[in-house]
């Protein structure tokens, strides 16, 4: 999962990334302000954006409109100590507004989990197949399946979003620090490694190609 934080101090953003990492495989980019954030969202895809309220409603409204237009599924959480602005923030399209524990990354990470729980989990159980995301472990019928690095990340990314089709570009954007420098071939090689390893254990494929669209996990 790729997350964009907007308006955080760098050290706090790093602490938040570490805390969120207890729940999800994620990459967190940090933008200085709304203006800087547009440079990220113009070229990268995000499933979650966390924004510190800067008090400029017009800029926030325009930015959130552009974000939702680009990808309606992107969730937006706003952090603001001003409770009186909450209704206005929800009217702008915010999925959640947080007005407390603004300086506690562990509690903010828990709030992120609460917002994304319907899409993600720390463990995926499908029949005899168990994918433990937090500990990066895979087991099938009590046998351990060895997958490391980006091969594990890709499998987990597709598995928690099972039956949805993702393009190579979406996978790269979600899982690589600098997606601009990663080629489609990198994903193809990783997918082939996953298929080869899992088929030797399961006896069948769980990642399927959807022609001209991408890949999906189907068990």
C-alpha atoms as a printed R data frame, in Angstrom:
    type eleno elety resid chain resno       x       y       z
1   ATOM     1    CA   UNK     A     1   0.000   0.000   0.000
2   ATOM     2    CA   UNK     A     2   1.306   3.444  -0.893
3   ATOM     3    CA   UNK     A     3   0.449   6.303   1.477
4   ATOM     4    CA   UNK     A     4   1.045  10.026   1.110
5   ATOM     5    CA   UNK     A     5   1.368  12.211   4.210
6   ATOM     6    CA   UNK     A     6   0.990  15.946   3.718
7   ATOM     7    CA   UNK     A     7   2.298  18.578   6.131
8   ATOM     8    CA   UNK     A     8   4.111  16.292   8.588
9   ATOM     9    CA   UNK     A     9   7.597  16.848   9.961
10  ATOM    10    CA   UNK     A    10   9.956  14.300   8.398
11  ATOM    11    CA   UNK     A    11  10.788  12.586  11.694
12  ATOM    12    CA   UNK     A    12   7.132  12.213  12.619
13  ATOM    13    CA   UNK     A    13   6.344  10.847   9.144
14  ATOM    14    CA   UNK     A    14   9.075   8.213   9.592
15  ATOM    15    CA   UNK     A    15   7.686   7.206  12.989
16  ATOM    16    CA   UNK     A    16   4.183   6.950  11.522
17  ATOM    17    CA   UNK     A    17   5.472   4.794   8.659
18  ATOM    18    CA   UNK     A    18   7.106   2.452  11.170
19  ATOM    19    CA   UNK     A    19   3.880   2.146  13.187
20  ATOM    20    CA   UNK     A    20   1.716   1.578  10.099
21  ATOM    21    CA   UNK     A    21   4.231  -1.053   9.008
22  ATOM    22    CA   UNK     A    22   3.053  -3.176  11.933
23  ATOM    23    CA   UNK     A    23  -0.240  -3.598  10.097
24  ATOM    24    CA   UNK     A    24   0.516  -3.305   6.383
25  ATOM    25    CA   UNK     A    25   3.268  -3.596   3.830
26  ATOM    26    CA   UNK     A    26   3.462   0.056   2.930
27  ATOM    27    CA   UNK     A    27   5.507   2.855   1.443
28  ATOM    28    CA   UNK     A    28   4.985   6.341   2.859
29  ATOM    29    CA   UNK     A    29   5.850   9.462   0.863
30  ATOM    30    CA   UNK     A    30   5.879  12.789   2.718
31  ATOM    31    CA   UNK     A    31   4.917  16.089   1.049
32  ATOM    32    CA   UNK     A    32   5.695  19.431   2.676
33  ATOM    33    CA   UNK     A    33   2.310  20.985   1.890
34  ATOM    34    CA   UNK     A    34  -0.664  20.794  -0.499
35  ATOM    35    CA   UNK     A    35   1.334  22.349  -3.328
36  ATOM    36    CA   UNK     A    36   4.124  19.797  -2.916
37  ATOM    37    CA   UNK     A    37   1.548  17.006  -2.636
38  ATOM    38    CA   UNK     A    38   0.316  17.671  -6.176
39  ATOM    39    CA   UNK     A    39   3.797  16.761  -7.449
40  ATOM    40    CA   UNK     A    40   3.347  13.315  -5.885
41  ATOM    41    CA   UNK     A    41  -0.270  12.631  -6.838
42  ATOM    42    CA   UNK     A    42   0.284  13.749 -10.433
43  ATOM    43    CA   UNK     A    43   2.685  10.855 -10.992
44  ATOM    44    CA   UNK     A    44   1.971   8.251  -8.305
45  ATOM    45    CA   UNK     A    45  -1.091   6.305  -7.197
46  ATOM    46    CA   UNK     A    46  -2.087   6.339  -3.524
47  ATOM    47    CA   UNK     A    47  -4.611   4.269  -1.611
48  ATOM    48    CA   UNK     A    48  -4.487   6.601   1.381
49  ATOM    49    CA   UNK     A    49  -3.596  10.282   1.861
50  ATOM    50    CA   UNK     A    50  -3.227  11.787   5.359
51  ATOM    51    CA   UNK     A    51  -3.323  15.595   5.424
52  ATOM    52    CA   UNK     A    52  -2.488  18.012   8.214
53  ATOM    53    CA   UNK     A    53  -4.934  20.934   8.006
54  ATOM    54    CA   UNK     A    54  -3.078  24.109   7.041
55  ATOM    55    CA   UNK     A    55  -6.138  26.349   7.318
56  ATOM    56    CA   UNK     A    56  -6.407  27.115   3.584
57  ATOM    57    CA   UNK     A    57  -9.808  25.693   2.682
58  ATOM    58    CA   UNK     A    58  -9.723  26.667  -0.995
59  ATOM    59    CA   UNK     A    59  -6.426  24.881  -1.680
60  ATOM    60    CA   UNK     A    60  -7.580  21.822   0.267
61  ATOM    61    CA   UNK     A    61 -10.885  21.676  -1.613
62  ATOM    62    CA   UNK     A    62  -9.202  21.879  -5.001
63  ATOM    63    CA   UNK     A    63  -6.598  19.279  -4.080
64  ATOM    64    CA   UNK     A    64  -9.121  16.776  -2.715
65  ATOM    65    CA   UNK     A    65 -11.296  17.194  -5.787
66  ATOM    66    CA   UNK     A    66  -8.322  16.396  -8.026
67  ATOM    67    CA   UNK     A    67  -7.350  13.382  -5.902
68  ATOM    68    CA   UNK     A    68 -10.817  11.843  -5.984
69  ATOM    69    CA   UNK     A    69 -11.140  12.561  -9.708
70  ATOM    70    CA   UNK     A    70  -7.923  10.692 -10.419
71  ATOM    71    CA   UNK     A    71  -8.769   7.676  -8.247
72  ATOM    72    CA   UNK     A    72 -12.119   7.587  -6.469
73  ATOM    73    CA   UNK     A    73 -10.975   4.688  -4.230
74  ATOM    74    CA   UNK     A    74  -8.275   6.820  -2.586
75  ATOM    75    CA   UNK     A    75  -9.139   7.420   1.061
76  ATOM    76    CA   UNK     A    76  -8.377  10.791   2.639
77  ATOM    77    CA   UNK     A    77  -7.862  11.352   6.380
78  ATOM    78    CA   UNK     A    78  -7.634  14.922   7.663
79  ATOM    79    CA   UNK     A    79  -5.866  15.927  10.880
80  ATOM    80    CA   UNK     A    80  -7.073  19.138  12.477
81  ATOM    81    CA   UNK     A    81  -7.409  20.422  16.061
82  ATOM    82    CA   UNK     A    82 -10.377  22.544  14.950
83  ATOM    83    CA   UNK     A    83 -13.471  20.490  15.684
84  ATOM    84    CA   UNK     A    84 -15.736  23.190  14.297
85  ATOM    85    CA   UNK     A    85 -14.361  22.463  10.800
86  ATOM    86    CA   UNK     A    86 -15.217  18.757  10.799
87  ATOM    87    CA   UNK     A    87 -18.505  19.026   8.893
88  ATOM    88    CA   UNK     A    88 -16.817  21.159   6.231
89  ATOM    89    CA   UNK     A    89 -14.028  18.593   5.854
90  ATOM    90    CA   UNK     A    90 -16.506  15.749   5.402
91  ATOM    91    CA   UNK     A    91 -18.364  17.854   2.838
92  ATOM    92    CA   UNK     A    92 -15.103  18.165   0.914
93  ATOM    93    CA   UNK     A    93 -14.912  14.371   0.698
94  ATOM    94    CA   UNK     A    94 -12.758  13.415   3.683
95  ATOM    95    CA   UNK     A    95 -13.246   9.806   4.786
96  ATOM    96    CA   UNK     A    96 -12.207  10.574   8.362
97  ATOM    97    CA   UNK     A    97 -11.291  13.614  10.447
98  ATOM    98    CA   UNK     A    98  -8.988  13.279  13.457
99  ATOM    99    CA   UNK     A    99  -8.855  16.059  16.063
100 ATOM   100    CA   UNK     A   100  -6.975  14.320  18.883
101 ATOM   101    CA   UNK     A   101  -3.753  12.293  19.448
102 ATOM   102    CA   UNK     A   102  -2.238  14.334  16.607
103 ATOM   103    CA   UNK     A   103   1.244  13.897  18.054
104 ATOM   104    CA   UNK     A   104   1.015  10.144  18.726
105 ATOM   105    CA   UNK     A   105   2.052   8.044  15.700
106 ATOM   106    CA   UNK     A   106   0.985   4.742  17.272
107 ATOM   107    CA   UNK     A   107  -2.587   5.948  17.761
108 ATOM   108    CA   UNK     A   108  -2.689   7.503  14.300
109 ATOM   109    CA   UNK     A   109  -1.529   4.175  12.844
110 ATOM   110    CA   UNK     A   110  -4.326   2.397  14.715
111 ATOM   111    CA   UNK     A   111  -6.794   4.890  13.242
112 ATOM   112    CA   UNK     A   112  -5.416   4.138   9.773
113 ATOM   113    CA   UNK     A   113  -6.005   0.435  10.420
114 ATOM   114    CA   UNK     A   114  -9.589   1.149  11.470
115 ATOM   115    CA   UNK     A   115 -10.198   3.054   8.229
116 ATOM   116    CA   UNK     A   116  -8.584   0.447   5.980
117 ATOM   117    CA   UNK     A   117  -9.681  -2.686   7.805
118 ATOM   118    CA   UNK     A   118 -12.289  -3.553   5.187
119 ATOM   119    CA   UNK     A   119  -9.560  -3.842   2.555
120 ATOM   120    CA   UNK     A   120  -6.567  -5.149   4.456
121 ATOM   121    CA   UNK     A   121  -5.633  -7.565   7.181
122 ATOM   122    CA   UNK     A   122  -2.462  -8.809   8.800
123 ATOM   123    CA   UNK     A   123  -3.255 -12.462   8.041
124 ATOM   124    CA   UNK     A   124  -5.022 -13.998   5.056
125 ATOM   125    CA   UNK     A   125  -6.535 -17.468   5.507
126 ATOM   126    CA   UNK     A   126  -7.871 -19.176   2.400
127 ATOM   127    CA   UNK     A   127  -8.459 -22.861   2.955
128 ATOM   128    CA   UNK     A   128  -5.106 -24.458   3.709
129 ATOM   129    CA   UNK     A   129  -3.216 -21.386   2.549
130 ATOM   130    CA   UNK     A   130  -2.135 -18.816   5.161
131 ATOM   131    CA   UNK     A   131  -0.304 -15.600   4.306
132 ATOM   132    CA   UNK     A   132   0.995 -13.827   7.410
133 ATOM   133    CA   UNK     A   133   1.703 -10.298   6.210
134 ATOM   134    CA   UNK     A   134   3.089  -8.902   9.449
135 ATOM   135    CA   UNK     A   135   5.686 -11.680   9.762
136 ATOM   136    CA   UNK     A   136   6.120 -12.247   6.014
137 ATOM   137    CA   UNK     A   137   5.387 -15.962   6.255
138 ATOM   138    CA   UNK     A   138   3.432 -18.279   3.969
139 ATOM   139    CA   UNK     A   139   2.172 -21.720   4.939
140 ATOM   140    CA   UNK     A   140   0.174 -24.278   2.988
141 ATOM   141    CA   UNK     A   141  -1.064 -27.422   4.709
142 ATOM   142    CA   UNK     A   142   1.526 -26.890   7.478
143 ATOM   143    CA   UNK     A   143   4.329 -26.517   4.928
144 ATOM   144    CA   UNK     A   144   6.348 -23.304   4.850
145 ATOM   145    CA   UNK     A   145   6.574 -21.613   1.469
146 ATOM   146    CA   UNK     A   146   9.689 -19.504   0.957
147 ATOM   147    CA   UNK     A   147   9.103 -16.142  -0.745
148 ATOM   148    CA   UNK     A   148  11.147 -13.070   0.084
149 ATOM   149    CA   UNK     A   149  11.414  -9.397  -0.752
150 ATOM   150    CA   UNK     A   150   9.251  -8.028  -3.530
151 ATOM   151    CA   UNK     A   151   7.959 -11.473  -4.521
152 ATOM   152    CA   UNK     A   152   6.270 -11.763  -1.120
153 ATOM   153    CA   UNK     A   153   5.062  -8.168  -1.264
154 ATOM   154    CA   UNK     A   154   3.438  -8.661  -4.665
155 ATOM   155    CA   UNK     A   155   1.716 -11.860  -3.559
156 ATOM   156    CA   UNK     A   156   0.388 -10.191  -0.391
157 ATOM   157    CA   UNK     A   157  -0.705  -7.092  -2.305
158 ATOM   158    CA   UNK     A   158  -2.767  -9.135  -4.765
159 ATOM   159    CA   UNK     A   159  -4.059 -11.606  -2.175
160 ATOM   160    CA   UNK     A   160  -5.628  -8.999   0.118
161 ATOM   161    CA   UNK     A   161  -7.368  -7.561  -2.919
162 ATOM   162    CA   UNK     A   162  -8.377 -10.936  -4.349
163 ATOM   163    CA   UNK     A   163 -10.261 -11.102  -7.633
164 ATOM   164    CA   UNK     A   164  -9.412  -7.461  -8.452
165 ATOM   165    CA   UNK     A   165  -7.222  -6.905 -11.496
166 ATOM   166    CA   UNK     A   166  -4.117  -4.741 -11.131
167 ATOM   167    CA   UNK     A   167  -1.906  -3.451 -13.900
168 ATOM   168    CA   UNK     A   168   1.864  -3.641 -13.707
169 ATOM   169    CA   UNK     A   169   1.928   0.120 -13.250
170 ATOM   170    CA   UNK     A   170  -0.381  -0.070 -10.210
171 ATOM   171    CA   UNK     A   171   1.730  -2.820  -8.632
172 ATOM   172    CA   UNK     A   172   4.947  -0.876  -9.197
173 ATOM   173    CA   UNK     A   173   3.424   2.318  -7.772
174 ATOM   174    CA   UNK     A   174   2.255   0.501  -4.657
175 ATOM   175    CA   UNK     A   175   5.398  -1.438  -3.810
176 ATOM   176    CA   UNK     A   176   8.514   0.352  -5.050
177 ATOM   177    CA   UNK     A   177  10.048   3.405  -3.410
178 ATOM   178    CA   UNK     A   178  10.810   5.059  -6.746
179 ATOM   179    CA   UNK     A   179   8.359   3.542  -9.248
180 ATOM   180    CA   UNK     A   180   9.549   5.848 -12.034
181 ATOM   181    CA   UNK     A   181  12.737   3.788 -12.317
182 ATOM   182    CA   UNK     A   182  11.151   0.324 -12.315
183 ATOM   183    CA   UNK     A   183  10.323  -1.446 -15.578
184 ATOM   184    CA   UNK     A   184   7.306  -3.627 -16.318
185 ATOM   185    CA   UNK     A   185   9.714  -6.525 -16.850
186 ATOM   186    CA   UNK     A   186  10.609  -6.420 -13.137
187 ATOM   187    CA   UNK     A   187   7.007  -7.273 -12.246
188 ATOM   188    CA   UNK     A   188   6.829 -10.001 -14.893
189 ATOM   189    CA   UNK     A   189   9.952 -11.687 -13.507
190 ATOM   190    CA   UNK     A   190   8.620 -11.508  -9.928
191 ATOM   191    CA   UNK     A   191   5.201 -12.882 -10.934
192 ATOM   192    CA   UNK     A   192   6.872 -15.819 -12.718
193 ATOM   193    CA   UNK     A   193   8.932 -16.551  -9.592
194 ATOM   194    CA   UNK     A   194   5.795 -16.526  -7.422
195 ATOM   195    CA   UNK     A   195   3.935 -18.817  -9.814
196 ATOM   196    CA   UNK     A   196   6.799 -21.278 -10.048
197 ATOM   197    CA   UNK     A   197   7.281 -21.446  -6.276
198 ATOM   198    CA   UNK     A   198   3.625 -21.718  -5.327
199 ATOM   199    CA   UNK     A   199   2.735 -24.243  -8.000
200 ATOM   200    CA   UNK     A   200   5.466 -26.558  -6.717
201 ATOM   201    CA   UNK     A   201   3.755 -26.491  -3.301
202 ATOM   202    CA   UNK     A   202   0.056 -26.036  -4.100
203 ATOM   203    CA   UNK     A   203  -0.062 -27.841  -7.424
204 ATOM   204    CA   UNK     A   204  -2.000 -25.022  -9.079
205 ATOM   205    CA   UNK     A   205  -1.749 -21.303  -9.830
206 ATOM   206    CA   UNK     A   206  -3.188 -18.522  -7.682
207 ATOM   207    CA   UNK     A   207  -2.058 -15.527  -9.746
208 ATOM   208    CA   UNK     A   208  -3.771 -15.255 -13.110
209 ATOM   209    CA   UNK     A   209  -3.141 -12.987 -16.078
210 ATOM   210    CA   UNK     A   210  -6.053 -10.969 -17.404
211 ATOM   211    CA   UNK     A   211  -5.163 -10.120 -20.972
212 ATOM   212    CA   UNK     A   212  -4.287  -6.467 -21.587
213 ATOM   213    CA   UNK     A   213  -5.291  -5.541 -18.032
214 ATOM   214    CA   UNK     A   214  -2.884  -7.129 -15.569
215 ATOM   215    CA   UNK     A   215  -2.931  -9.716 -12.780
216 ATOM   216    CA   UNK     A   216  -5.343 -10.948 -10.154
217 ATOM   217    CA   UNK     A   217  -5.206 -13.348  -7.221
218 ATOM   218    CA   UNK     A   218  -7.800 -16.101  -7.430
219 ATOM   219    CA   UNK     A   219  -7.762 -19.213  -5.267
